[in-house]
Amino acid sequence: METLKINRLEIENVKRVKSVRIEPTANGLTVIGGKNNQGKTSVLDSIAWALGGDRYRPAQAQREGSITPPNLRIIMDNGLIVERKGKNSDLKVTDPSGKKSGQQLLNEFVEQLALDLPKFIDANEKEKARILLNIIGVGDRLAVMDKEEQELYNRRLAVGQIADQKEKFAKEQPYYPEAPKELVSATELIRKQQDILAQNGENQRKRDKLHQLEQEYQKVIEELENLLRRQKALEADLEIAKTSAADLTDQSTKELEESILSIEEVNRKVRANLDKDKAEEDAKEYRRQYRELTKQIEDMRQSKADLLNNADLPLPGLSVKEGELTYNGFKWDSMSGSDQLRVATAIVRKLNPRCGFVLLDKLEQMDTDTLNEFGQWLEAEGLQAIATRVSTGGECSIIIEDGYVLGQENPVVEEKKEWKAGVF
């Protein structure tokens, strides 16, 4: 796939630029230096306007004081010529192959972020990660995984909280080792008591019977002469009654009565023991669920890591962790300036592999070592960067001064004349 870069650019009367001609290095970093308000940024704005279309047209495109409209001419390394000139700054694209022309042709190889790299650099961490995931084609799948992981995390959090509550309840609950394992039934004790009382009642009736027979016996004795035959029968019954009553023993209900009185206290202890046992079992179950959910979360995170590791990333060491872009294990705000530029440039290249250049404004915050390191990486990757820097030092490829390239032979630029009253 053909990668396009800028071979030459010629700019006249755009913002602060009077006349500038530049041939940027094909691979590496071209630094446009100069003091403030000399036209450095105007050069980048002109390139963006020429290649990106009217969305990048400056609000005040024509240089103040110029009577000649803006004139832009960019020659790409494949011979493609892009021009904007005339009163309306009409676009003219000359394709050496003659296949296409106009902005449609430019849009095929010009990546918007290449013209406005600070848009990516200044984006928040989540947006940077989103751009990366989308260009490597895993954004949608990773979003589903993130949602599933969050659901698992929320479930685990809830389960953990319940387990903590159960364990706390179990620790605070008293335990009575002497209490029975099951609740004592008052009904069963009362039934036994009633059975004993009924038996004792039966015994009492037998005693009453004995007493009755003894009274009758006395009566029979008095009437013995008349009731001899009856006396014998009663004597036999008396002997039988004595025999039946001789071995009778009344049972005590005292123990049952005490059990009935203490049953509520016993059952309170039993319930307490059962509650403690249940809380401990519940806590164990919720801890088991917590461990299972933790394993699922770890598996999900590993799947996400595998998805990213197997993806066609624009730069080795680039990844997304916890929804944020990382490079060699460092988040964006912990990366060096050189690494930030390297990551941003690599992502732009991945967005549109045909775009072999990027524009960078205001690199004065970077030291010369960082610039050199970034430039060497660009050369190794076969990429082109055109940047500006408030400096007139040796790190600058060219110096812009008062709208011109310092040391370059400059054409005569027509200026508006100011007419004063009385002067002809």
Secondary structure, DSSP 8 states (H G I E B T S, - for coil): ---B-EEEEEEEEETTEEEEEE---SSEEEEEEE-TTSSHHHHHHHHHHHHH-GGG--TT-B-TTBSS--EEEEEETTS-EEEEETTTTEEEEE-TT-S--HHHHHHHH--HHHH-HHHHHTS-HHHHHHHHHHHTT-HHHHHHHHHHHHHHHHHHHHHHHHHHHHHHHHHHS---TTS-SS---HHHHHHHHHHHHHHHHHHHHHHHHHHHHHHHHHHHHHTTTT-HHHHHHHHHHHHHHHHHHHT------HHHHHHHHHHHHHHHHHHHHHHHHHHHHHHHHHHHHHHHHHHHHHHHHHHHHHHHHTS--SSTTEEEETTEEEETTEEGGGS-HHHHHHHHHHHHHHH-TTB-EEEE---TTS-HHHHHHHHHHHHHHT-EEEEEEEB-STT-SEEEETTEETTS------B-----TT--
